[in-house]
């Protein structure tokens, strides 16, 4: 849960937003909680944290691949070197 807390500033002011949600789903959710806004905010925070983690993981993977390719090229040369005309 700590990652979720750091994904955004929970002290930031709240503002109304316009969403279009399934009416039946909202009614059922309201029967299960007295703080639907809080529940949605918590779920949104989890979503943001997961997406940021996936983005960071993908970026790290791309950096490792680029580094490995650079090391390969330094050791073996470029695969296109045999086609160079100079």
LUMFI-15663 format. One line per field, with one value per residue: residue number from 1; x, y, z of N, C-alpha, C in turn. Coordinates in steps of 0.02 Angstrom, whole numbers, padded with zeros to 5 digits, always signed. Example, Ala and Ser with C-alpha at 12.3 -4.5 7.8 and 13.67 -1.06 7.14 Angstrom:
<rs>
mimar	1, 2
n_X	+00660, +00642
n_Y	-00284, -00112
n_Z	+00390, +00354
ca_X	+00615, +00684
ca_Y	-00225, -00053
ca_Z	+00390, +00357
c_X	+00660, +00645
c_Y	-00165, +00002
c_Z	+00390, +00394
</rs>
This chain:
<rs>
mimar	1, 2, 3, 4, 5, 6, 7, 8, 9, 10, 11, 12, 13, 14, 15, 16, 17, 18, 19, 20, 21, 22, 23, 24, 25, 26, 27, 28, 29, 30, 31, 32, 33, 34, 35, 36, 37, 38, 39, 40, 41, 42, 43, 44, 45, 46, 47, 48, 49, 50, 51, 52, 53, 54, 55, 56, 57, 58, 59, 60, 61, 62, 63, 64, 65, 66, 67, 68, 69, 70, 71, 72, 73, 74, 75, 76, 77, 78, 79, 80, 81, 82, 83, 84, 85, 86
n_X	+00041, +00106, +00167, +00059, +00023, +00128, +00112, +00036, -00015, -00097, -00149, -00186, -00302, -00475, -00578, -00725, -00766, -00818, -00893, -00947, -01037, -01095, -01259, -01326, -01217, -01159, -01263, -01264, -01135, -01147, -01230, -01141, -01045, -01015, -00942, -00918, -00844, -00719, -00685, -00674, -00571, -00466, -00454, -00418, -00295, -00222, -00222, -00148, -00024, +00010, +00019, +00122, +00226, +00235, +00273, +00398, +00465, +00464, +00542, +00665, +00695, +00710, +00822, +00919, +00921, +00967, +01094, +01152, +01149, +01235, +01355, +01372, +01390, +01508, +01597, +01581, +01558, +01452, +01306, +01284, +01404, +01473, +01412, +01445, +01515, +01636
n_Y	-00060, +00057, +00098, +00144, +00255, +00341, +00365, +00473, +00635, +00629, +00733, +00830, +00949, +00906, +00885, +00902, +00782, +00732, +00584, +00444, +00312, +00144, +00136, +00036, -00032, +00069, +00089, -00036, -00035, +00073, +00016, -00063, +00016, +00163, +00264, +00295, +00378, +00379, +00244, +00230, +00320, +00256, +00139, +00197, +00253, +00136, +00084, +00184, +00170, +00038, +00052, +00146, +00071, -00034, +00042, +00088, -00033, -00081, +00020, +00000, -00127, -00099, -00015, -00108, -00195, -00110, -00081, -00209, -00232, -00132, -00176, -00297, -00250, -00177, -00281, -00372, -00299, -00212, -00288, -00250, -00213, -00289, -00253, -00125, -00001, +00064
n_Z	+00000, +00022, -00096, -00167, -00093, -00122, -00254, -00286, -00226, -00082, -00010, -00096, -00163, -00184, -00328, -00426, -00552, -00714, -00751, -00845, -00797, -00781, -00732, -00655, -00601, -00521, -00429, -00365, -00310, -00223, -00129, -00063, -00004, +00092, +00049, -00095, -00180, -00114, -00125, -00265, -00288, -00219, -00296, -00418, -00383, -00361, -00490, -00558, -00493, -00530, -00671, -00682, -00626, -00720, -00832, -00788, -00773, -00905, -00965, -00901, -00949, -01086, -01080, -01035, -01144, -01246, -01195, -01197, -01335, -01378, -01318, -01386, -01516, -01501, -01474, -01582, -01695, -01814, -01883, -02012, -02064, -02161, -02278, -02305, -02412, -02400
ca_X	+00000, +00150, +00177, +00000, +00025, +00177, +00096, +00003, -00019, -00165, -00172, -00206, -00374, -00521, -00618, -00774, -00750, -00876, -00883, -01006, -01031, -01155, -01304, -01337, -01154, -01153, -01312, -01241, -01077, -01172, -01257, -01085, -01001, -01043, -00894, -00902, -00789, -00658, -00669, -00651, -00505, -00417, -00443, -00382, -00226, -00191, -00213, -00092, +00037, +00026, +00039, +00189, +00273, +00244, +00312, +00467, +00493, +00477, +00599, +00726, +00708, +00736, +00891, +00962, +00927, +01011, +01162, +01176, +01162, +01297, +01412, +01379, +01417, +01579, +01635, +01577, +01544, +01382, +01287, +01283, +01472, +01494, +01380, +01470, +01556, +01695
ca_Y	+00000, +00115, +00121, +00182, +00319, +00385, +00375, +00538, +00674, +00620, +00796, +00876, +00964, +00865, +00923, +00859, +00761, +00703, +00515, +00407, +00245, +00103, +00154, -00022, -00044, +00121, +00075, -00094, -00014, +00115, -00028, -00096, +00063, +00229, +00312, +00273, +00420, +00354, +00179, +00241, +00352, +00204, +00096, +00236, +00257, +00071, +00081, +00228, +00140, -00020, +00076, +00176, +00016, -00067, +00088, +00088, -00099, -00081, +00065, -00034, -00181, -00069, +00007, -00167, -00220, -00063, -00090, -00273, -00224, -00092, -00219, -00344, -00213, -00162, -00343, -00408, -00253, -00208, -00340, -00222, -00194, -00325, -00223, -00056, +00005, +00107
ca_Z	+00000, +00023, -00165, -00187, -00058, -00152, -00325, -00294, -00164, -00054, +00020, -00149, -00158, -00225, -00375, -00460, -00620, -00748, -00774, -00865, -00771, -00784, -00677, -00613, -00565, -00470, -00377, -00326, -00272, -00168, -00077, -00030, +00029, +00106, +00022, -00163, -00206, -00084, -00155, -00333, -00283, -00201, -00355, -00468, -00359, -00375, -00563, -00575, -00467, -00573, -00737, -00675, -00616, -00785, -00874, -00764, -00789, -00978, -00980, -00878, -00997, -01148, -01066, -01033, -01213, -01282, -01170, -01223, -01406, -01384, -01302, -01441, -01573, -01487, -01476, -01645, -01750, -01835, -01930, -02079, -02085, -02222, -02335, -02314, -02472, -02390
c_X	+00043, +00162, +00118, +00002, +00074, +00162, +00064, +00002, -00089, -00192, -00193, -00281, -00415, -00560, -00668, -00751, -00813, -00857, -00949, -00996, -01098, -01197, -01314, -01275, -01145, -01202, -01290, -01181, -01098, -01202, -01202, -01039, -01038, -00998, -00872, -00844, -00722, -00636, -00642, -00582, -00451, -00402, -00404, -00308, -00189, -00176, -00152, -00027, +00058, +00052, +00109, +00242, +00287, +00286, +00385, +00502, +00509, +00537, +00664, +00745, +00737, +00808, +00939, +00973, +00974, +01083, +01191, +01192, +01226, +01358, +01425, +01413, +01491, +01622, +01638, +01568, +01470, +01367, +01288, +01352, +01494, +01464, +01402, +01519, +01617, +01751
c_Y	+00063, +00143, +00163, +00251, +00367, +00399, +00443, +00573, +00668, +00684, +00847, +00889, +00918, +00911, +00876, +00842, +00730, +00634, +00487, +00335, +00209, +00115, +00095, -00037, +00006, +00108, +00016, -00075, +00030, +00074, -00060, -00049, +00128, +00284, +00291, +00313, +00395, +00288, +00187, +00273, +00301, +00158, +00133, +00244, +00192, +00063, +00123, +00197, +00080, +00003, +00107, +00123, -00021, -00023, +00087, +00021, -00104, -00038, +00032, -00091, -00155, -00044, -00052, -00194, -00175, -00071, -00155, -00268, -00184, -00134, -00270, -00310, -00196, -00225, -00374, -00362, -00255, -00264, -00315, -00203, -00228, -00294, -00151, -00054, +00049, +00069
c_Z	+00000, -00046, -00188, -00155, -00092, -00226, -00338, -00226, -00135, -00021, -00033, -00144, -00204, -00271, -00408, -00531, -00650, -00774, -00797, -00845, -00777, -00722, -00629, -00570, -00508, -00413, -00333, -00283, -00213, -00112, -00036, +00008, +00042, +00079, -00047, -00193, -00179, -00113, -00226, -00333, -00265, -00260, -00409, -00448, -00372, -00449, -00584, -00554, -00511, -00641, -00734, -00665, -00681, -00832, -00854, -00779, -00863, -00996, -00959, -00925, -01062, -01138, -01065, -01104, -01254, -01260, -01197, -01297, -01418, -01369, -01357, -01501, -01562, -01494, -01546, -01706, -01768, -01884, -02002, -02104, -02150, -02285, -02348, -02373, -02461, -02357
</rs>
